[in-house]
Amino acid sequence: MHGVHHSVVRSELNSNYSVIFRWWDAINRSLVLNVPQSAITIGVGRFQSPEDNRILRLIGLPFESFKRERPPRSPRFGKRDLGTMKE
């Protein structure tokens, strides 16, 4: 029952949070019982291949967004154009 919560399908992802007491999901209207457990693909949709789950890839994963989203470097502090200095 809880496996639906780990599905790659977004509509199934926000359901079946509870493991022991299913009444939490019934109260919060997040209980889903019409999906067979054998039909669920568990994980993160973007990372399904075996190469995505290797240790070095997992260690470097948090830095990939930093590498993509980092703004261009600004000029170094303390570097001056001596030709434009005022007295």
C-alpha positions as CSV (number, residue, x, y, z in Angstrom):
1,M,0.0,0.0,0.0
2,H,2.8,2.5,0.9
3,G,4.7,1.7,-2.3
4,V,2.4,4.0,-4.3
5,H,4.0,6.9,-2.4
6,H,7.3,6.2,-4.1
7,S,6.0,6.0,-7.6
8,V,7.4,8.0,-10.6
9,V,3.8,9.0,-11.6
10,R,3.1,12.4,-10.1
11,S,-0.6,11.7,-9.4
12,E,0.4,8.7,-7.3
13,L,3.3,10.4,-5.6
14,N,1.2,12.5,-3.2
15,S,-0.7,9.6,-1.7
16,N,-0.4,6.8,0.8
17,Y,2.0,8.5,3.2
18,S,1.2,6.2,6.1
19,V,2.8,2.9,6.6
20,I,0.9,1.5,9.6
21,F,-2.3,3.5,10.1
22,R,-4.0,4.0,6.8
23,W,-6.7,6.2,8.4
24,W,-4.3,9.1,8.2
25,D,-4.6,8.9,4.4
26,A,-8.3,8.3,4.6
27,I,-8.8,11.5,6.7
28,N,-6.6,13.6,4.4
29,R,-8.1,12.1,1.2
30,S,-4.7,10.8,0.0
31,L,-5.5,7.1,0.1
32,V,-5.2,5.3,-3.2
33,L,-6.1,1.6,-3.4
34,N,-6.7,1.2,-7.2
35,V,-3.1,0.8,-8.3
36,P,-1.6,-2.7,-8.1
37,Q,1.8,-2.7,-6.4
38,S,3.4,-4.7,-9.2
39,A,2.5,-2.0,-11.7
40,I,4.3,0.8,-9.8
41,T,7.7,2.1,-11.0
42,I,9.5,3.3,-7.9
43,G,12.2,6.0,-7.9
44,V,12.8,9.4,-9.4
45,G,11.8,9.5,-13.1
46,R,14.9,11.3,-14.2
47,F,17.3,8.8,-12.7
48,Q,16.1,5.3,-13.7
49,S,19.2,3.9,-15.5
50,P,21.9,1.9,-13.6
51,E,24.5,4.6,-14.5
52,D,22.5,7.2,-12.5
53,N,22.8,5.1,-9.3
54,R,26.6,4.7,-9.2
55,I,28.3,6.1,-6.1
56,L,30.4,8.7,-7.9
57,R,27.4,10.0,-9.8
58,L,25.4,10.2,-6.6
59,I,28.2,12.1,-4.8
60,G,28.4,14.6,-7.7
61,L,24.7,15.1,-8.2
62,P,24.2,18.0,-5.8
63,F,26.9,20.0,-7.6
64,E,25.4,19.6,-11.1
65,S,22.7,22.3,-10.6
66,F,25.4,24.6,-9.1
67,K,27.5,24.1,-12.2
68,R,24.6,24.9,-14.5
69,E,23.1,27.8,-12.6
70,R,26.2,29.6,-11.4
71,P,26.4,33.2,-12.7
72,P,29.4,34.4,-14.7
73,R,32.4,35.3,-12.6
74,S,32.8,39.0,-11.8
75,P,36.2,40.8,-12.1
76,R,38.5,40.1,-9.2
77,F,38.4,42.5,-6.3
78,G,41.4,44.9,-6.1
79,K,42.1,44.8,-9.8
80,R,42.1,48.4,-11.2
81,D,42.4,50.0,-14.5
82,L,45.3,52.4,-13.8
83,G,44.5,54.5,-16.9
84,T,41.2,55.8,-15.5
85,M,42.3,56.6,-11.9
86,K,41.5,60.1,-10.7
87,E,43.8,62.1,-8.5
